[in-house]
Amino acid sequence: MKTLSSLFLITLCAVIALNTTAASPPNVIYIMADELGYYEPGFMGGKNIQTPNLDKMAAEGIIFRNLFAGSSVCAPTRCCFLTGKHSGHTSVRANGGGTPLRGEEETIASMLKPLGYATGGFGKWGCGGRDSTGVPEKHGFDVFLGYYDQVHAHTYYPPYLIRNSEEVPLAGNNGGSQGKTYSQYVIHGEAMKFIREHSRQPFLAYLPYTPPHGNFDIPDEDPAWSIYKDKPWSELARRYAAMVTLVDRQVGEVLALLKELGIEQNTLVFFSGDNGGNDYFKSAEHPRGLHLANKHPQTGVEYRGTKGTLYEGGVRVPFIARWPGKMPAGRVSEHLGYFPDVLPTIAEVTGAKAPAGIDGLSILPELIGESAAGRKQATHDYLYWEINGWTAIRQANWRAVRPRAAQSWELYDLSTDPSESKDLAAAQPAVLAKLTDLARQAHQPVQEGTFAATDRHERDRRAKFGKHDEPEPAKGAPQKGNKKKAAK
């Protein structure tokens, strides 16, 4: 009888647990810091910049050392993230700022909507300017507040932000580097409000925050600036460091809010950069930049390239996942993956149906363990990138790169040469031929979305300079901020 009672209690507990899980689908928060370098945060070994909240998040979760960006620049990498496709299949491969997703393309948000998720985005969109097929509210987002166009995002004091394609004025601002309303405070405040308002239903909060991307501006009154204002660095180097610490503080505020609301154990939180870092603030003493985005602070091992290139340094990003009670704490993963993997992972976590034709693989077994996931972790045959004439493909430790279409392919063995300094193309022709053949198969001609009109899109681009109220130039006249010009 005692045994039967015990079995009954065990069964009852299991049923209750299952029903609780079914009644409370997990929330998902993804925080993306714009242009943050691989080695800059403390949890990656960085020494210059204080990131205590990110370091704590890493200690409570998993650091992924080889989970790469989808591309080496802003808009294309966000498209890979949102759609689960690599850049040989995406609709946004140019970095002009407003290139749109096609109208029919599914995203993480549209995938979750049928499950009853509230979906919010706050920050830099980059996958379709206003009045295009790519605006976020057409791709599953209940609300998106921030910058739709990247050129608009090149000021922290814009005269307005965009919320669901409508303008939200910011008092005292006229573009440039000065004003009364710092946009990141507004964006973060709205993100926190969204989480609080939807804490009793499942939600997706996508936070592609703009700092520390330039302009390197932060209010002198911000607590982060006081940490660095007297450092013996250039002012821009100090401002950049303060912007990283600002993001760190805001990450801490998000995590504290989850605890306050009692939902942290039901919320999977990711944090990453968006693409590889730059060698900012270089000098004779620091040829790879003062903050060493792509140079290991202890060992001195360097990753070749920077943002905009497709060497390792162009696509390496810091990456953390945290889910208290669901995944082991303090772990470091060497699993090889990239941004397209996020969508299928969220699909498996939430029970959503992933769209057909994606390139990503769910990393749920890597997050919670193969036993808990009920299957082994799948691995990629290869990872693929293309941007601005560059092409790169990686298969295990072999990596092939072609800097321009007219140039020759280069080949590197990352197991012995992580810095990509010894081109083995001539010595290993069979390996190179295999990789280049896979690269040819991975590429499909791009099919971009379209604009119904471009007036408001061009207005947003002029807003960076405070010239959003200027009349449109006469037909045939040169246009400032032409949308086809690449946005950094």
C-alpha positions as CSV (number, residue, x, y, z in Angstrom):
1,M,0.0,0.0,0.0
2,K,2.8,2.3,0.9
3,T,4.5,1.6,-2.5
4,L,1.2,2.2,-4.3
5,S,0.8,5.5,-2.5
6,S,4.3,6.5,-3.4
7,L,3.7,5.7,-7.0
8,F,0.5,7.7,-7.0
9,L,2.2,10.7,-5.5
10,I,5.0,10.5,-8.1
11,T,2.5,10.2,-10.9
12,L,0.5,13.1,-9.6
13,C,3.5,15.3,-9.3
14,A,4.5,14.5,-12.9
15,V,1.0,15.3,-14.1
16,I,1.0,18.6,-12.2
17,A,4.5,19.5,-13.6
18,L,3.4,18.8,-17.1
19,N,0.2,20.7,-16.8
20,T,2.1,23.6,-15.2
21,T,4.5,23.6,-18.2
22,A,1.7,23.4,-20.7
23,A,-0.1,26.3,-19.0
24,S,3.0,28.5,-18.8
25,P,5.0,28.4,-22.1
26,P,8.4,29.8,-21.6
27,N,9.1,33.5,-22.3
28,V,12.0,34.4,-24.5
29,I,14.2,37.5,-24.3
30,Y,17.0,38.1,-26.8
31,I,19.3,41.1,-26.1
32,M,21.7,42.0,-28.9
33,A,24.4,44.7,-28.4
34,D,25.4,46.4,-31.6
35,E,29.0,45.9,-32.6
36,L,30.2,44.7,-29.2
37,G,33.6,43.0,-29.7
38,Y,34.2,39.3,-29.0
39,Y,36.8,39.8,-26.2
40,E,35.5,43.1,-24.8
41,P,33.2,41.9,-22.0
42,G,34.6,40.7,-18.7
43,F,33.2,37.2,-19.1
44,M,35.3,36.8,-22.3
45,G,38.4,38.0,-20.6
46,G,38.2,41.7,-21.3
47,K,40.1,44.0,-18.8
48,N,39.2,47.5,-19.8
49,I,35.4,47.6,-19.6
50,Q,33.3,46.7,-16.6
51,T,30.4,44.3,-17.3
52,P,29.4,42.9,-13.9
53,N,25.8,42.0,-14.8
54,L,26.9,40.2,-18.0
55,D,29.6,38.4,-16.0
56,K,27.0,37.3,-13.5
57,M,24.6,36.2,-16.3
58,A,27.4,34.1,-17.8
59,A,28.2,32.5,-14.5
60,E,24.5,31.6,-14.1
61,G,24.2,30.3,-17.7
62,I,26.3,29.1,-20.6
63,I,29.0,30.9,-22.6
64,F,29.1,29.9,-26.2
65,R,32.5,30.5,-27.6
66,N,31.7,29.4,-31.2
67,L,28.2,30.6,-31.9
68,F,28.8,33.0,-34.7
69,A,26.9,36.0,-36.1
70,G,24.8,35.5,-39.3
71,S,26.8,38.2,-41.1
72,S,29.5,40.8,-40.4
73,V,27.3,43.9,-40.7
74,C,24.1,45.1,-39.1
75,A,21.1,44.5,-41.4
76,P,22.1,41.2,-42.9
77,T,23.0,39.7,-39.5
78,R,19.6,40.7,-38.1
79,C,17.9,39.1,-41.1
80,C,19.7,35.8,-40.5
81,F,18.7,35.9,-36.9
82,L,15.0,36.7,-37.5
83,T,14.5,34.2,-40.3
84,G,16.7,31.2,-39.4
85,K,18.4,31.4,-42.8
86,H,22.0,31.8,-43.7
87,S,23.1,34.7,-45.9
88,G,23.0,32.7,-49.1
89,H,19.3,32.4,-48.7
90,T,18.2,35.7,-47.0
91,S,16.4,38.6,-48.6
92,V,18.5,41.2,-46.8
93,R,22.2,40.9,-47.9
94,A,22.9,44.6,-48.4
95,N,23.7,47.0,-45.6
96,G,22.0,50.0,-47.0
97,G,19.8,50.4,-44.0
98,G,16.3,49.9,-45.2
99,T,16.5,46.9,-47.5
100,P,13.3,45.0,-46.8
101,L,12.3,41.4,-46.0
102,R,9.8,40.0,-48.5
103,G,6.2,40.2,-47.3
104,E,5.7,36.5,-47.0
105,E,8.8,35.7,-45.0
106,E,8.3,34.3,-41.5
107,T,10.3,35.4,-38.5
108,I,10.7,34.3,-34.9
109,A,7.8,36.6,-34.0
110,S,5.4,35.4,-36.6
111,M,6.2,31.8,-35.7
112,L,5.2,32.5,-32.1
113,K,2.1,34.5,-32.7
114,P,-0.2,31.4,-33.3
115,L,0.8,30.2,-29.8
116,G,-0.6,33.3,-28.2
117,Y,2.7,35.0,-27.6
118,A,2.9,38.8,-27.1
119,T,5.8,40.0,-29.3
120,G,7.7,43.1,-28.8
121,G,10.9,44.5,-30.4
122,F,12.9,47.5,-29.1
123,G,16.0,48.9,-30.8
124,K,17.4,48.7,-34.3
125,W,15.4,46.8,-36.9
126,G,17.3,47.1,-40.1
127,C,15.2,44.8,-42.2
128,G,12.8,47.2,-43.9
129,G,12.2,50.9,-43.8
130,R,8.8,52.5,-43.4
131,D,6.2,51.7,-46.1
132,S,8.1,48.5,-47.2
133,T,7.2,44.9,-47.1
134,G,9.8,44.4,-44.3
135,V,8.4,46.5,-41.4
136,P,8.3,44.6,-38.1
137,E,4.5,44.9,-37.6
138,K,4.1,42.9,-40.9
139,H,6.4,40.2,-39.6
140,G,4.7,39.1,-36.3
141,F,5.6,42.0,-33.9
142,D,2.8,43.5,-31.9
143,V,5.0,46.4,-31.3
144,F,8.4,47.6,-32.4
145,L,9.9,50.8,-31.1
146,G,13.2,52.2,-32.2
147,Y,14.9,52.7,-35.6
148,Y,13.6,51.0,-38.7
149,D,16.5,52.3,-40.8
150,Q,20.2,52.0,-39.8
151,V,21.1,55.5,-40.9
152,H,18.4,56.9,-38.6
153,A,20.1,54.9,-35.9
154,H,23.4,56.7,-36.3
155,T,22.3,59.3,-33.7
156,Y,21.3,58.8,-30.1
157,Y,19.4,62.2,-30.2
158,P,17.0,61.8,-33.1
159,P,14.0,64.1,-33.4
160,Y,11.8,61.0,-33.2
161,L,11.8,57.2,-33.0
162,I,9.4,54.9,-34.9
163,R,6.7,52.8,-33.2
164,N,4.8,50.6,-35.6
165,S,5.7,52.9,-38.5
166,E,4.5,56.0,-36.7
167,E,6.8,58.7,-35.3
168,V,7.3,59.1,-31.6
169,P,8.8,62.6,-31.0
170,L,11.8,62.9,-28.6
171,A,11.8,66.3,-26.9
172,G,14.8,68.6,-27.4
173,N,16.5,66.5,-30.1
174,N,17.6,67.4,-33.6
175,G,19.9,64.6,-34.6
176,G,23.7,64.6,-34.2
177,S,25.4,64.1,-30.9
178,Q,23.5,66.5,-28.6
179,G,20.0,66.8,-27.4
180,K,17.8,66.4,-24.3
181,T,16.4,62.9,-24.8
182,Y,18.8,60.0,-25.1
183,S,17.1,57.5,-27.3
184,Q,18.5,54.4,-25.6
185,Y,16.8,55.4,-22.3
186,V,13.4,55.6,-24.1
187,I,14.0,52.3,-25.9
188,H,15.0,50.4,-22.8
189,G,12.2,51.9,-20.8
190,E,9.6,50.7,-23.3
191,A,11.2,47.2,-23.3
192,M,10.9,47.0,-19.5
193,K,7.3,48.2,-19.7
194,F,6.5,45.5,-22.3
195,I,8.0,42.8,-20.1
196,R,6.1,44.0,-17.1
197,E,2.8,44.3,-18.9
198,H,3.0,40.8,-20.5
199,S,4.5,39.0,-17.5
200,R,1.3,36.9,-17.1
201,Q,1.3,35.6,-20.6
202,P,4.0,34.1,-22.8
203,F,6.1,36.8,-24.5
204,L,9.0,37.3,-26.9
205,A,11.1,40.4,-26.2
206,Y,13.6,41.1,-28.9
207,L,16.0,43.8,-27.8
208,P,18.5,44.7,-30.5
209,Y,20.0,47.6,-28.5
210,T,22.0,50.2,-30.5
211,P,24.9,50.9,-28.1
212,P,27.8,50.7,-28.3
213,H,27.6,51.4,-32.0
214,G,28.8,54.9,-33.0
215,N,28.2,57.7,-32.7
216,F,29.9,57.2,-29.4
217,D,27.6,59.3,-27.3
218,I,26.4,58.9,-23.7
219,P,25.1,61.6,-21.4
220,D,27.6,62.9,-18.9
221,E,25.1,62.3,-16.2
222,D,24.9,58.6,-16.9
223,P,26.5,56.6,-14.0
224,A,28.6,54.6,-16.6
225,W,30.4,57.7,-17.8
226,S,31.7,58.5,-14.3
227,I,33.6,55.1,-14.3
228,Y,35.6,56.1,-17.4
229,K,35.7,59.9,-17.7
230,D,39.2,60.1,-16.1
231,K,40.8,57.1,-17.9
232,P,44.0,57.9,-19.9
233,W,42.3,57.1,-23.2
234,S,40.9,59.2,-26.0
235,E,37.4,60.6,-25.3
236,L,35.8,58.3,-27.9
237,A,37.4,55.3,-26.3
238,R,36.1,56.3,-22.9
239,R,32.6,57.0,-24.4
240,Y,32.6,53.6,-26.1
241,A,33.5,51.8,-22.8
242,A,30.8,53.7,-20.9
243,M,28.2,52.7,-23.6
244,V,29.1,49.0,-23.1
245,T,28.7,49.4,-19.3
246,L,25.4,51.1,-19.9
247,V,24.1,48.1,-21.8
248,D,25.5,45.9,-19.0
249,R,23.5,47.9,-16.5
250,Q,20.3,47.6,-18.6
251,V,20.8,43.8,-18.9
252,G,21.0,43.7,-15.1
253,E,17.8,45.6,-14.9
254,V,16.0,43.2,-17.2
255,L,17.2,40.2,-15.2
256,A,16.2,41.9,-11.9
257,L,12.7,42.6,-13.3
258,L,12.3,38.9,-14.2
259,K,13.1,38.0,-10.6
260,E,10.8,40.7,-9.2
261,L,7.9,39.4,-11.4
262,G,8.6,35.8,-10.4
263,I,9.2,34.6,-13.9
264,E,12.9,34.2,-14.2
265,Q,12.7,30.4,-14.1
266,N,10.2,30.5,-17.0
267,T,12.3,32.8,-19.1
268,L,15.1,31.9,-21.5
269,V,17.4,34.9,-22.0
270,F,20.0,35.2,-24.7
271,F,22.7,37.9,-25.0
272,S,25.0,38.4,-27.9
273,G,26.8,40.9,-30.1
274,D,25.4,41.4,-33.6
275,N,28.5,41.1,-35.7
276,G,32.3,41.1,-35.3
277,G,33.9,44.0,-33.5
278,N,36.2,46.7,-35.0
279,D,39.8,47.5,-34.1
280,Y,38.7,50.8,-32.6
281,F,41.1,53.3,-31.0
282,K,44.2,51.9,-32.6
283,S,47.7,53.1,-31.7
284,A,51.3,51.9,-32.1
285,E,50.9,50.2,-28.7
286,H,47.5,48.7,-29.5
287,P,47.4,47.9,-33.2
288,R,44.3,45.8,-32.8
289,G,42.5,48.5,-30.9
290,L,42.5,49.7,-27.3
291,H,39.8,47.4,-26.1
292,L,41.0,44.3,-28.0
293,A,37.8,43.2,-29.7
294,N,39.5,40.4,-31.5
295,K,42.7,39.8,-29.5
296,H,42.7,37.5,-26.5
297,P,43.7,39.7,-23.6
298,Q,45.8,37.0,-21.9
299,T,47.2,34.7,-24.7
300,G,47.5,37.4,-27.4
301,V,45.9,35.1,-30.0
302,E,44.2,37.2,-32.6
303,Y,41.2,36.6,-34.9
304,R,41.9,38.1,-38.3
305,G,39.5,40.8,-39.7
306,T,36.9,43.0,-38.3
307,K,33.3,44.0,-38.8
308,G,32.6,44.1,-42.5
309,T,35.0,41.2,-43.4
310,L,34.3,37.5,-43.4
311,Y,37.4,36.4,-41.6
312,E,36.8,35.0,-38.2
313,G,37.0,38.4,-36.6
314,G,34.1,39.7,-38.7
315,V,31.6,37.2,-37.4
316,R,32.7,36.2,-33.9
317,V,30.4,37.5,-31.2
318,P,30.1,37.1,-27.4
319,F,27.1,34.8,-26.7
320,I,25.4,33.8,-23.5
321,A,22.2,31.8,-22.7
322,R,20.6,31.8,-19.2
323,W,17.6,29.8,-18.0
324,P,17.6,29.2,-14.2
325,G,16.6,25.7,-13.2
326,K,16.5,24.5,-16.8
327,M,20.2,24.6,-17.8
328,P,23.4,24.1,-15.9
329,A,25.2,27.2,-14.6
330,G,28.7,28.2,-15.3
331,R,29.3,26.1,-18.3
332,V,31.3,26.9,-21.4
333,S,30.2,25.4,-24.7
334,E,32.4,24.9,-27.8
335,H,29.4,23.9,-29.9
336,L,29.8,25.3,-33.5
337,G,26.7,27.2,-34.7
338,Y,25.4,30.6,-35.7
339,F,22.5,33.0,-35.7
340,P,20.2,30.9,-38.0
341,D,20.1,28.4,-35.1
342,V,18.2,30.7,-32.8
343,L,14.9,30.4,-34.5
344,P,14.7,26.6,-34.5
345,T,15.9,26.6,-30.9
346,I,13.1,28.9,-29.9
347,A,10.7,26.8,-31.9
348,E,11.7,23.6,-30.0
349,V,11.6,25.4,-26.6
350,T,8.1,26.8,-27.1
351,G,6.5,24.0,-29.2
352,A,6.1,26.3,-32.2
353,K,6.3,25.1,-35.8
354,A,9.5,26.3,-37.5
355,P,9.1,27.6,-41.0
356,A,10.1,25.5,-43.9
357,G,13.4,26.2,-45.7
358,I,15.4,27.4,-42.8
359,D,19.1,26.6,-42.4
360,G,19.4,26.6,-38.6
361,L,19.6,23.7,-36.2
362,S,18.1,23.8,-32.7
363,I,20.7,23.9,-30.0
364,L,18.2,22.9,-27.2
365,P,20.2,19.7,-26.3
366,E,23.3,21.9,-25.9
367,L,21.3,24.3,-23.7
368,I,19.6,21.8,-21.3
369,G,21.5,18.6,-21.9
370,E,20.8,15.7,-24.3
371,S,19.0,13.7,-21.6
372,A,16.5,16.5,-20.8
373,A,16.1,17.3,-24.5
374,G,15.5,13.6,-25.4
375,R,17.9,13.6,-28.3
376,K,21.5,14.2,-29.3
377,Q,22.7,17.6,-30.4
378,A,22.6,17.9,-34.2
379,T,25.6,19.5,-35.9
380,H,26.0,21.5,-39.1
381,D,27.7,20.1,-42.1
382,Y,29.0,23.6,-42.8
383,L,28.4,27.2,-41.9
384,Y,28.1,29.8,-44.7
385,W,28.3,33.5,-45.1
386,E,28.3,36.1,-47.9
387,I,28.3,39.9,-47.9
388,N,29.5,42.7,-50.2
389,G,31.4,40.3,-52.6
390,W,32.9,38.3,-49.7
391,T,32.1,34.6,-49.3
392,A,33.2,32.3,-46.5
393,I,32.4,28.7,-45.5
394,R,33.5,26.7,-42.5
395,Q,33.4,22.9,-42.1
396,A,34.7,21.7,-38.8
397,N,38.2,23.4,-38.5
398,W,38.6,24.0,-42.3
399,R,37.6,27.5,-43.4
400,A,37.6,28.9,-46.9
401,V,37.4,32.7,-47.6
402,R,37.1,34.7,-50.9
403,P,37.5,38.4,-50.2
404,R,36.1,39.4,-53.5
405,A,34.4,37.6,-56.4
406,A,37.3,38.2,-58.7
407,Q,39.9,37.1,-56.1
408,S,41.2,33.6,-55.4
409,W,39.9,31.5,-52.5
410,E,42.0,31.2,-49.4
411,L,42.0,28.1,-47.1
412,Y,42.8,27.9,-43.4
413,D,43.1,25.1,-40.9
414,L,41.8,26.7,-37.7
415,S,42.9,23.8,-35.5
416,T,46.5,25.0,-36.0
417,D,46.0,28.5,-37.3
418,P,43.1,30.3,-35.6
419,S,44.4,33.6,-36.8
420,E,44.0,32.6,-40.5
421,S,47.6,33.6,-41.3
422,K,48.7,30.6,-43.4
423,D,46.9,30.1,-46.7
424,L,46.8,26.4,-47.5
425,A,44.8,26.7,-50.7
426,A,47.7,25.5,-52.9
427,A,48.7,22.8,-50.4
428,Q,45.2,21.3,-49.9
429,P,43.4,21.5,-53.3
430,A,41.0,18.7,-52.5
431,V,39.8,20.3,-49.3
432,L,39.4,23.6,-51.0
433,A,37.5,22.1,-53.9
434,K,35.0,20.4,-51.5
435,L,34.4,23.7,-49.6
436,T,34.0,25.9,-52.7
437,D,31.6,23.4,-54.2
438,L,29.5,23.5,-51.0
439,A,29.6,27.3,-51.2
440,R,28.3,27.4,-54.7
441,Q,25.4,25.2,-53.6
442,A,24.7,27.4,-50.6
443,H,24.2,30.6,-52.7
444,Q,20.9,31.6,-54.2
445,P,20.2,34.9,-56.0
446,V,18.9,37.5,-53.6
447,Q,15.2,38.4,-53.8
448,E,14.6,41.6,-51.7
449,G,11.3,43.0,-50.5
450,T,9.8,46.2,-52.0
451,F,8.7,49.7,-51.0
452,A,5.2,51.0,-51.7
453,A,6.7,54.5,-51.2
454,T,10.0,55.8,-50.0
455,D,9.1,59.3,-48.7
456,R,8.9,58.4,-45.0
457,H,11.9,56.1,-45.3
458,E,14.1,58.9,-46.7
459,R,12.7,61.3,-44.0
460,D,14.0,58.9,-41.4
461,R,17.4,58.8,-42.9
462,R,17.6,62.6,-43.0
463,A,16.5,62.7,-39.3
464,K,20.1,61.7,-38.4
465,F,21.2,65.1,-39.4
466,G,18.1,67.0,-38.2
467,K,17.0,67.6,-41.8
468,H,13.9,65.5,-41.8
469,D,11.6,68.4,-42.6
470,E,13.6,69.5,-45.7
471,P,11.6,69.2,-49.0
472,E,12.4,66.3,-51.3
473,P,15.1,67.2,-53.8
474,A,14.1,67.8,-57.4
475,K,14.0,64.8,-59.7
476,G,17.5,64.1,-60.9
477,A,19.2,66.2,-58.2
478,P,21.8,64.5,-56.0
479,Q,20.2,63.1,-52.8
480,K,21.9,63.2,-49.4
481,G,21.8,59.8,-47.6
482,N,20.9,57.8,-50.6
483,K,19.4,54.6,-49.4
484,K,21.7,52.5,-51.6
485,K,24.7,53.8,-49.8
486,A,26.0,51.3,-47.3
487,A,25.2,52.1,-43.7
488,K,28.0,51.1,-41.2
